[in-house]
Amino acid sequence: MPQKPKSLLIRGAAEVLIIATGIILAISAESWWQDRGDRLLESRHLAALHDDLVASLALIYEVEADQEAQLNYLSLLLRSDVTDARPEELRLWLDDGVFDIWTYRPQLAALEDLESSGQTRLIRNAEIRRALAALRQKVDRFDGVQDDMIASQQALIDLYLVDNVNLVSVLVETEDDRAALIATETLQSQAFRSRVAFKLGLRRLVGNSLREMRQEFERSLDLLELELDAQPGR
């Protein structure tokens, strides 16, 4: 018996509805699966960033302690009468204060991987994204300030020290009174003291930049810990 046009229409509409529903479900399933994968990647990135920041901060605290010690040694060379200082004191002040050029390069492999892969978008928390961008700026600024300090030390301080400071007579006990006298006069000279003051100024600039970077590390770490604590299963 031939079907009525109305029945054919209803049947056709039902088939279209079934097909459309299947397509929608397939798209929804794919979207859910993609979102699930993105969330797993986000969690891994956040955990890796957290570990990097914790490790970097531990080193920054050590570097800040070294920085304070160096500033103290440089200040002692400017304030103290070096003729009253013991050779071991001068060794410490000169070696760790004037001659030493310590450098610190933050290890941010997780952040660099996130930036190079273009997956920063996976981090849904906009405040964390802004904090990481600010951290990158502080790190780049610190690297620039530190590089400028190293270049200035090599060009304006090291050459003078090599030519004018007799380390043997300064850093060890010697029976050569004339050599010790020359070394003492050198350390009391305006040329030497001006370079110590210059090094002190450079170190303070680096220290200020280091402190700003450390504060940004701490802020980013606080945000990451809040985000990780809020994740299911933690």
C-alpha positions, 0 to 999 in steps of 0.5 A, a space after each residue: 500500500 503506498 505511503 501517504 505524502 504526510 507519512 513520508 514527510 514525517 519519516 524523512 524529518 525523523 531521519 534528518 533529526 536522527 542524523 543531525 543528532 548524531 552529528 551534534 553528539 559526535 561534535 560534542 564528544 570530540 569537543 569534550 575529548 579535546 577539552 579534556 586533553 587541553 586540561 591535562 596539558 594545562 595541569 602538566 604545564 602548571 605543575 612544571 612551572 611550579 617546580 621551576 619557580 620553587 627551584 629558581 627561588 631557592 637559588 635567588 635567596 642564596 644569590 641575594 645573600 651573596 649579594 648582601 655579603 659583597 655589598 658589605 665587603 665593598 663598603 668595608 673597603 671604602 670605610 675602613 683603614 686598610 692598614 688596620 685590616 688583617 691579610 685574611 680580611 683583605 683577601 675576603 674583601 678583595 676576592 669576594 667584593 672587588 674581583 668576583 663577578 658572580 652571575 645568576 641565570 634563572 632556569 625557566 625551562 617550563 616557561 620557555 617550553 610554554 612560550 615556544 610551543 604557543 600553548 600559553 593559551 591553555 592556561 585559563 587563569 588570566 591572572 596567571 598568564 599576566 603574571 608569567 608575562 610580567 615575570 618574563 619582563 623582569 627576567 629579561 630586564 635582570 639579564 640586561 642589567 647583569 650583562 651591563 654590570 659584567 661589561 662595565 666591570 671588565 672594561 673599567 675595573 678589571 684592567 685597572 686591578 690587573 695593572 695596579 693591585 699586587 695581589 701577592 703583597 695584599 693577600 698573603 703575609 710578606 716580609 717585603 715591607 716595600 711591596 706591602 707599602 705599595 699595595 696599601 697605598 694602592 688600596 688607599 688611592 683615589 683611583 682604587 676607591 673610585 672603582 670600588 665605589 663604582 662596583 658598589 653602585 653597579 652591585 646595588 643596581 643589580 640587587 634592585 633588579 634581582 629583588 624586583 625579579 624575586 618578587 615577581 617569582 613569588 607572586 607567580 608562585 603564589 598564583 600557581 599554588 592557588 590554582 593547583 590547590 583548586 584542581 580536582 583530586 589535589 
